[in-house]
Amino acid sequence: MQSSITTVPIRRVQGERASVAQDLLAVEEPLEIVVNGRNLAVTMRTPGNDRALAAGFLFTEGIVREPTQIQTITESPNRIEFAASIAEFEERRFYLTSSCGVCGKASIEALESIGCPFLDRSGPEIEATLISRLPSILRARQAVFEHTGGLHAAALFDVQGELLDLQEDIGRHNAVDKLGGQAFLNHSVPLNRHILMLSGRAGFELIQKALMVGIAIVAAVGAPSSLAVETALRYGMTLIGFVREDRYNVYSGANRITFSSVPPSAPRNS
């Protein structure tokens, strides 16, 4: 099994003093995804849960729709090979890095061609104060980040705020694919009664992947992009950004957030 952490020698400088030390880094290596003998994509990722990562990629890109389509999965170092009962998929070239996801595929209309579902806009509902509690829960469970400080995380919560799964990766889109892929392989999709919490920003590719697995509520510690907000509005997703201890911004789908008490009215001018 490949490790997700490696040790490197460094020279640590503090003021005018330097010392020799060892530092822990998150591993970044390529993973080749092969389907029916065809090299489909290469993604830079942190080793670990590669099977779920690759399956999540295939599902969120619309190449497979059901777990039963996957006949066999063969794993070898930095390579996952699928035998799958699928129709010939469109010849596409995927450019993936640890930072950008599927680069250049920033078209909302393209989501319809891969079967991206429109969400039920009526639910689920969550208590407003619950969102503010999620980042601290996520941070406390980031095991590899605790050692390296160099990984993104994606966490799946239920609507009561219970943590169900957490995945880490040097690529934020990989972390989401690991999360969605695990649910896909477990026949748990759609995740329409769940919340996705992201440790960083919310870009278009992450919203695409969340939509494909049916997640209606996405919250992020960082900012969403303009295309992420536009996509969330179109497909009926609740998108929340800049989540802090007691505040956050709701960019779409505010109807899913409920308040246990009504804020006091502004004082009238005399």
FENHU-V317579 format. One line per field, one symbol per residue. ss: DSSP state (h for helix, s for strand, l for the rest). phi: phi as a letter, one per 40 degrees, with the letter a starting at -180 (. if undefined). A space follows every 10 residues. Layout:
ss=???
phi=???
//
This chain:
ss=llllssssss ssssllssss ssssssllss sssssllsss sssssllllh hhhhhhhhhh llllllhhhs ssssssllss ssssllllll lllllsslll sslllllhhh hhhlllllll lllllsshhh hhhhhhhhhh llhhhhhhll lsssssssll llsssssssl lhhhhhhhhh hhhhhlllll lllsssssll lslhhhhhhh hhllllssss lllslhhhhh hhhhhllsss slllllllss sslhhhssll llllllllll
phi=.cccbbbbcb bcbbgbbbac abbcbccbac bcbbbfgbcc abbcacdhfc ccdccccccc cgcbbbdccc cabbbadgab bbbbcbcdcd cbbbbbbcbb gccgcbbccc cccbgccccc ccacbbcdcc dcccdccdcc bcccddcbgb bcbbbbbccc gccbaabbac bccccccccc ccccccfbcc ccbbbbbbcb cbcdcccdcc cccgccbbbb cccccccccc cccccgccbb bfcbdbaabb cagcccbbbc bccccccccc
//
